[in-house]
């Protein structure tokens, strides 16, 4: 019985899901994981294998804490090198699953198409997500060069910009694309999408695993990501959540 319990523990993959704020990467409905780009990729990786995926939903700060306190084992999540969300508790699977691109959503017509430096935001009010780090913006705000407006819901930030109550909303293009598609009333003619990659460079997203997983588990995940990319499955999953909306003149291929 002990051996059977050990095998079950080794084949159960605890997939860590952020309760909110990460759509379309992870989608949660009524406290339960309900798809999303990363979630669908994780499901595809383990489909037909001996592993069973067990989604575990947490608020973002609680998720970080349960990992730091070693309260959950045999886990998998997603992360980026600039974030290092899980510190020395996590190990990156060295095969990217997505690539990020940051933009600034604005209704201001006198801001350049490309933000080349944080100084271009001098004296502006900029919306960002609460509990997420934006080092260049955080520093500029602490020095009084701009006013940072932390929000908990994308819809609130988009409305602030659409109504002219904030000068811009800085976030990943994929996330903004997903949320504004569900807000027809926010598709104001004034909305502009400014390239923010000079301030927050594009970077890849990876799956990250519990440091205690055996090496063969990490290699299994890596190989499956390669297979999914080569088969076109990754592109299909991404397209499922990021359909183009030509009214908003979205760039292609950035997500």
Kinemage of the C-alpha trace (Angstrom):
@kinemage 1
@onewidth
@group {chain A} dominant
@subgroup {mainchain}
@vectorlist {calphas} color= white
{ca unk a 1} P 0.000 0.000 0.000
{ca unk a 2} L 2.863 2.373 0.752
{ca unk a 3} L 4.392 1.740 -2.655
{ca unk a 4} L 1.049 2.378 -4.354
{ca unk a 5} L 0.714 5.657 -2.464
{ca unk a 6} L 4.204 6.738 -3.521
{ca unk a 7} L 3.474 5.977 -7.176
{ca unk a 8} L 0.215 7.936 -7.018
{ca unk a 9} L 1.994 10.936 -5.479
{ca unk a 10} L 4.639 10.848 -8.197
{ca unk a 11} L 2.110 10.731 -11.042
{ca unk a 12} L -0.159 13.467 -9.668
{ca unk a 13} L 0.855 16.864 -11.089
{ca unk a 14} L -0.378 19.788 -8.997
{ca unk a 15} L -0.971 22.565 -11.513
{ca unk a 16} L -0.882 25.993 -9.838
{ca unk a 17} L -3.482 28.435 -11.146
{ca unk a 18} L -3.786 32.132 -10.270
{ca unk a 19} L -7.334 32.929 -9.185
{ca unk a 20} L -7.634 36.084 -11.257
{ca unk a 21} L -5.662 38.588 -13.361
{ca unk a 22} L -3.948 36.073 -15.673
{ca unk a 23} L -6.624 35.634 -18.343
{ca unk a 24} L -6.284 34.423 -21.078
{ca unk a 25} L -3.314 32.393 -19.813
{ca unk a 26} L -5.328 30.895 -16.969
{ca unk a 27} L -9.099 31.230 -16.660
{ca unk a 28} L -10.973 30.616 -13.401
{ca unk a 29} L -14.759 30.417 -13.083
{ca unk a 30} L -16.471 30.031 -9.699
{ca unk a 31} L -13.170 29.148 -8.070
{ca unk a 32} L -12.388 26.361 -10.562
{ca unk a 33} L -9.808 26.233 -13.348
{ca unk a 34} L -11.646 26.590 -16.659
{ca unk a 35} L -9.098 26.571 -19.455
{ca unk a 36} L -6.815 29.272 -20.785
{ca unk a 37} L -3.740 29.189 -23.009
{ca unk a 38} L -1.315 27.868 -20.392
{ca unk a 39} L -3.915 25.573 -18.847
{ca unk a 40} L -4.722 24.018 -22.225
{ca unk a 41} L -1.012 23.581 -22.934
{ca unk a 42} L -0.531 21.806 -19.594
{ca unk a 43} L -3.484 19.522 -20.330
{ca unk a 44} L -2.070 18.740 -23.781
{ca unk a 45} L 1.365 17.946 -22.364
{ca unk a 46} L 0.026 15.262 -20.038
{ca unk a 47} L -2.797 13.948 -22.241
{ca unk a 48} L -2.429 10.204 -22.745
{ca unk a 49} L 0.401 9.932 -20.199
{ca unk a 50} L 0.621 8.294 -16.788
{ca unk a 51} L 0.381 11.717 -15.157
{ca unk a 52} L -2.851 13.213 -13.809
{ca unk a 53} L -3.232 17.004 -13.671
{ca unk a 54} L -4.722 18.408 -10.460
{ca unk a 55} L -5.478 22.166 -10.802
{ca unk a 56} L -5.021 24.131 -7.570
{ca unk a 57} L -6.424 27.676 -7.609
{ca unk a 58} L -4.982 30.406 -5.375
{ca unk a 59} L -4.921 34.220 -5.205
{ca unk a 60} L -1.571 35.343 -6.629
{ca unk a 61} L 0.075 36.213 -3.300
{ca unk a 62} L -1.203 33.032 -1.641
{ca unk a 63} L 0.108 30.950 -4.544
{ca unk a 64} L 3.582 32.371 -4.059
{ca unk a 65} L 3.390 31.755 -0.330
{ca unk a 66} L 2.321 28.095 -0.470
{ca unk a 67} L 5.306 27.383 -2.702
{ca unk a 68} L 7.712 29.367 -0.521
{ca unk a 69} L 6.434 27.526 2.575
{ca unk a 70} L 6.670 24.139 0.825
{ca unk a 71} L 2.956 23.498 1.399
{ca unk a 72} L 2.418 21.962 -2.045
{ca unk a 73} L 4.578 19.366 -3.797
{ca unk a 74} L 4.990 17.957 -7.319
{ca unk a 75} L 3.728 21.206 -8.804
{ca unk a 76} L 3.920 22.848 -12.201
{ca unk a 77} L 3.148 26.486 -13.036
{ca unk a 78} L 4.233 29.149 -15.500
{ca unk a 79} L 6.744 31.918 -15.002
{ca unk a 80} L 9.259 34.186 -16.706
{ca unk a 81} L 12.913 34.813 -15.984
{ca unk a 82} L 12.349 38.533 -15.176
{ca unk a 83} L 9.675 37.576 -12.621
{ca unk a 84} L 11.390 34.639 -10.849
{ca unk a 85} L 8.108 34.094 -9.036
{ca unk a 86} L 9.143 30.906 -7.292
{ca unk a 87} L 12.765 31.722 -6.413
{ca unk a 88} L 14.883 28.660 -5.716
{ca unk a 89} L 11.789 26.471 -5.302
{ca unk a 90} L 11.196 26.239 -9.030
{ca unk a 91} L 13.099 24.972 -12.059
{ca unk a 92} L 12.422 26.343 -15.536
{ca unk a 93} L 11.626 23.924 -18.355
{ca unk a 94} L 13.950 25.324 -20.994
{ca unk a 95} L 11.480 25.365 -23.872
{ca unk a 96} L 9.305 28.500 -24.106
{ca unk a 97} L 5.541 28.216 -24.513
{ca unk a 98} L 4.687 31.867 -25.284
{ca unk a 99} L 6.310 35.231 -25.853
{ca unk a 100} L 5.080 38.409 -24.219
{ca unk a 101} L 4.755 41.879 -25.669
{ca unk a 102} L 3.814 44.921 -23.602
{ca unk a 103} L 1.787 47.862 -24.842
{ca unk a 104} L 0.186 50.945 -23.390
{ca unk a 105} L -3.496 51.470 -24.026
{ca unk a 106} L -4.345 55.172 -24.187
{ca unk a 107} L -6.854 57.717 -25.458
{ca unk a 108} L -4.262 60.484 -25.385
{ca unk a 109} L -3.480 61.572 -28.942
{ca unk a 110} L -0.281 63.485 -28.095
{ca unk a 111} L 1.747 60.481 -26.889
{ca unk a 112} L 4.223 58.954 -29.404
{ca unk a 113} L 3.379 55.622 -31.066
{ca unk a 114} L 6.471 54.079 -29.482
{ca unk a 115} L 7.334 54.755 -25.846
{ca unk a 116} L 11.120 54.863 -25.975
{ca unk a 117} L 11.827 55.601 -22.330
{ca unk a 118} L 9.931 55.862 -19.070
{ca unk a 119} L 10.670 59.605 -19.210
{ca unk a 120} L 8.084 59.779 -22.028
{ca unk a 121} L 5.496 59.210 -19.294
{ca unk a 122} L 6.521 62.250 -17.255
{ca unk a 123} L 3.598 63.538 -15.144
{ca unk a 124} L 1.164 60.995 -16.626
{ca unk a 125} L -1.187 58.710 -14.696
{ca unk a 126} L -0.559 55.061 -15.587
{ca unk a 127} L -2.728 52.083 -14.681
{ca unk a 128} L -1.031 48.819 -13.662
{ca unk a 129} L -2.218 45.595 -12.045
{ca unk a 130} L -1.971 45.403 -8.270
{ca unk a 131} L 0.466 42.818 -6.848
{ca unk a 132} L 2.440 42.608 -10.093
{ca unk a 133} L 5.875 44.156 -10.513
{ca unk a 134} L 6.772 46.732 -13.184
{ca unk a 135} L 10.290 47.761 -12.078
{ca unk a 136} L 10.779 50.753 -14.380
{ca unk a 137} L 7.304 52.131 -13.675
{ca unk a 138} L 7.529 51.398 -9.951
{ca unk a 139} L 10.816 53.303 -9.742
{ca unk a 140} L 9.537 56.261 -11.746
{ca unk a 141} L 6.412 56.448 -9.573
{ca unk a 142} L 8.435 56.323 -6.347
{ca unk a 143} L 10.529 59.236 -7.644
{ca unk a 144} L 7.437 61.280 -8.479
{ca unk a 145} L 7.881 61.220 -12.266
{ca unk a 146} L 4.483 59.636 -12.889
{ca unk a 147} L 1.392 58.599 -10.959
{ca unk a 148} L 0.735 54.886 -10.786
{ca unk a 149} L -2.882 53.708 -10.433
{ca unk a 150} L -3.049 50.094 -9.180
{ca unk a 151} L -6.204 48.220 -10.143
{ca unk a 152} L -7.530 44.738 -9.408
{ca unk a 153} L -9.609 44.190 -12.538
{ca unk a 154} L -8.719 44.775 -16.172
{ca unk a 155} L -12.175 46.121 -16.886
{ca unk a 156} L -11.640 48.913 -14.361
{ca unk a 157} L -8.346 49.940 -15.963
{ca unk a 158} L -9.767 49.887 -19.483
{ca unk a 159} L -12.695 52.047 -18.403
{ca unk a 160} L -10.395 54.553 -16.691
{ca unk a 161} L -8.489 54.979 -19.941
{ca unk a 162} L -11.602 55.063 -22.143
{ca unk a 163} L -13.146 57.772 -19.950
{ca unk a 164} L -9.948 59.811 -19.873
{ca unk a 165} L -9.488 59.371 -16.126
{ca unk a 166} L -6.086 57.766 -16.655
{ca unk a 167} L -3.509 58.512 -19.337
{ca unk a 168} L -2.570 54.917 -20.048
{ca unk a 169} L -2.791 51.247 -19.078
{ca unk a 170} L 0.452 49.288 -19.351
{ca unk a 171} L 0.072 45.536 -19.684
{ca unk a 172} L 0.757 42.499 -21.864
{ca unk a 173} L -0.881 42.893 -25.232
{ca unk a 174} L -2.377 39.383 -25.067
{ca unk a 175} L -4.118 40.092 -21.767
{ca unk a 176} L -5.493 43.442 -22.894
{ca unk a 177} L -6.611 41.937 -26.194
{ca unk a 178} L -8.559 39.232 -24.398
{ca unk a 179} L -10.300 41.541 -21.953
{ca unk a 180} L -11.237 44.332 -24.293
{ca unk a 181} L -12.886 41.847 -26.658
{ca unk a 182} L -15.402 41.198 -23.881
{ca unk a 183} L -16.072 44.927 -23.478
{ca unk a 184} L -17.710 46.218 -26.683
{ca unk a 185} L -18.532 49.466 -24.915
{ca unk a 186} L -14.808 50.092 -24.429
{ca unk a 187} L -14.030 49.981 -28.141
{ca unk a 188} L -13.914 53.737 -28.265
{ca unk a 189} L -12.530 55.378 -31.397
{ca unk a 190} L -10.039 57.203 -29.206
{ca unk a 191} L -8.209 54.058 -28.083
{ca unk a 192} L -4.604 53.699 -29.259
{ca unk a 193} L -2.135 50.865 -28.695
{ca unk a 194} L 1.414 52.093 -28.141
{ca unk a 195} L 4.474 49.886 -28.346
{ca unk a 196} L 6.023 49.623 -24.876
{ca unk a 197} L 8.769 47.097 -25.644
{ca unk a 198} L 11.572 49.660 -25.302
{ca unk a 199} L 10.672 50.007 -21.615
{ca unk a 200} L 9.558 46.409 -20.945
{ca unk a 201} L 11.344 44.224 -23.525
{ca unk a 202} L 9.587 41.192 -24.966
{ca unk a 203} L 10.404 38.005 -23.074
{ca unk a 204} L 9.350 34.330 -23.201
{ca unk a 205} L 7.097 32.509 -20.769
{ca unk a 206} L 8.098 29.055 -19.570
{ca unk a 207} L 6.612 26.267 -17.546
{ca unk a 208} L 8.354 25.938 -14.192
{ca unk a 209} L 8.322 22.839 -12.002
{ca unk a 210} L 8.869 21.854 -8.401
{ca unk a 211} L 12.627 21.573 -7.811
{ca unk a 212} L 12.029 18.117 -6.318
{ca unk a 213} L 10.684 16.552 -9.498
{ca unk a 214} L 13.151 13.972 -10.919
{ca unk a 215} L 15.134 15.040 -14.027
{ca unk a 216} L 13.146 12.714 -16.284
{ca unk a 217} L 9.944 14.622 -15.488
{ca unk a 218} L 11.451 17.905 -16.643
{ca unk a 219} L 12.717 16.232 -19.814
{ca unk a 220} L 9.299 14.694 -20.474
{ca unk a 221} L 7.652 18.115 -20.250
{ca unk a 222} L 10.303 19.707 -22.471
{ca unk a 223} L 9.911 17.084 -25.194
{ca unk a 224} L 6.142 17.356 -25.151
{ca unk a 225} L 6.354 21.148 -25.608
{ca unk a 226} L 8.603 20.611 -28.637
{ca unk a 227} L 6.148 18.087 -30.064
{ca unk a 228} L 3.197 20.414 -29.529
{ca unk a 229} L 5.036 23.254 -31.248
{ca unk a 230} L 6.078 21.123 -34.216
{ca unk a 231} L 2.544 19.782 -34.663
{ca unk a 232} L 1.047 23.279 -34.643
{ca unk a 233} L -0.927 22.571 -31.454
{ca unk a 234} L 0.605 25.507 -29.566
{ca unk a 235} L -0.453 27.901 -32.325
{ca unk a 236} L -3.970 26.445 -32.334
{ca unk a 237} L -4.308 26.806 -28.556
{ca unk a 238} L -3.102 30.405 -28.676
{ca unk a 239} L -5.467 31.281 -31.532
{ca unk a 240} L -8.397 29.828 -29.604
{ca unk a 241} L -8.132 32.659 -27.064
{ca unk a 242} L -6.544 35.463 -29.070
{ca unk a 243} L -8.752 35.975 -32.084
{ca unk a 244} L -7.904 39.136 -33.990
{ca unk a 245} L -10.189 42.129 -33.780
{ca unk a 246} L -9.374 44.277 -36.806
{ca unk a 247} L -11.381 47.206 -35.410
{ca unk a 248} L -8.624 47.628 -32.852
{ca unk a 249} L -5.782 47.221 -35.355
{ca unk a 250} L -4.038 44.562 -33.277
{ca unk a 251} L -0.501 43.609 -34.234
{ca unk a 252} L -0.059 39.923 -35.072
{ca unk a 253} L 2.417 37.422 -33.702
{ca unk a 254} L 3.279 39.333 -30.526
{ca unk a 255} L 1.666 36.999 -28.074
